Structure formats: C-alpha cells, structure tokens
Amino acid sequence: MVAQAPPATPPSTGSPPHTHSAQAGRTAGTARHMVDHLVAAAKLQWQIVVLKIKLQLQRAMTLAMIGGAVAVTAVLGLIFTYIFVFHALRLVLSAFWVWLIFAGFHLLLAIVLVVVAKAIMEKMKKNKV
C-alpha cells in the first residue's frame, strides 16, 4: 500500500485563520455604508427639487394674484372713467345727445369687434389648412 501524504496546509502568514471572512465582512459593511450615504444624498437631492418646485409655484401664485388685482383695478378704472365721461358730457350737452353719443360709440365698438373677430377667425382657418 502506498502511504498517503498529509493534506497540504497553507503557509502561515501570522494572521488568524478567519481573516478572509472578516475582511469580506468589512468590505460588505463598507459597501452598505456607501449605499446608505448614497440613499441619504438622493433623499436630500429630492428634497431640494421639491423645494424648488414649491418656490416656483409660490412665485407663480403670487404673480397670478398680483395680475388679478391689476386686472380688477384696471376694469374699475375703465368703469369710473366711463361714468366720468358720461357726466362730463351731461354738463355740456343735453341728456338726449349724451345718450345718442354713447349709443353710437357702443355700436361702432361692436362693429369693430365683429370685424376684428372675423379677421382672426379667417387667419386661424388659413393656418389650419
């Protein structure tokens, strides 16, 4: 019978035998730590994006409110100017002529608006085809 040789043992490096698995655990821990930091950075970035969107919406709403206030104020200004012109003409002319002037003005304005609307509609038809 042939004698079997004892199993070969790795050369001794002076370190404990479980160094390989401890180092693998440290590497896994480091990778987990890096992933945790990456997730935290992604959450912070998401919060920044959401904050920027909120600020943009806040600016847009503020501008919309200011624009609405400007529009209402402008309409009121036109109404009061309209009333002023009517009363100013009443001081100079008789009521009949003032009403006639205002009726003629409104008829002329309506005709101009109809002509402009027709021109816009024809231009839109030409652009569609």
Secondary structure, 3 states (H helix, E strand, C coil): CCCCCCCCCCCCCCCCCCHHHHHHHHHHHHHHHHHHHHHHHHHHHHHHHHHHHHHHHHHHHHHHHHHHHHHHHHHHHHHHHHHHHHHHHHHHCCHHHHHHHHHHHHHHHHHHHHHHHHHHHHHHHHHHC
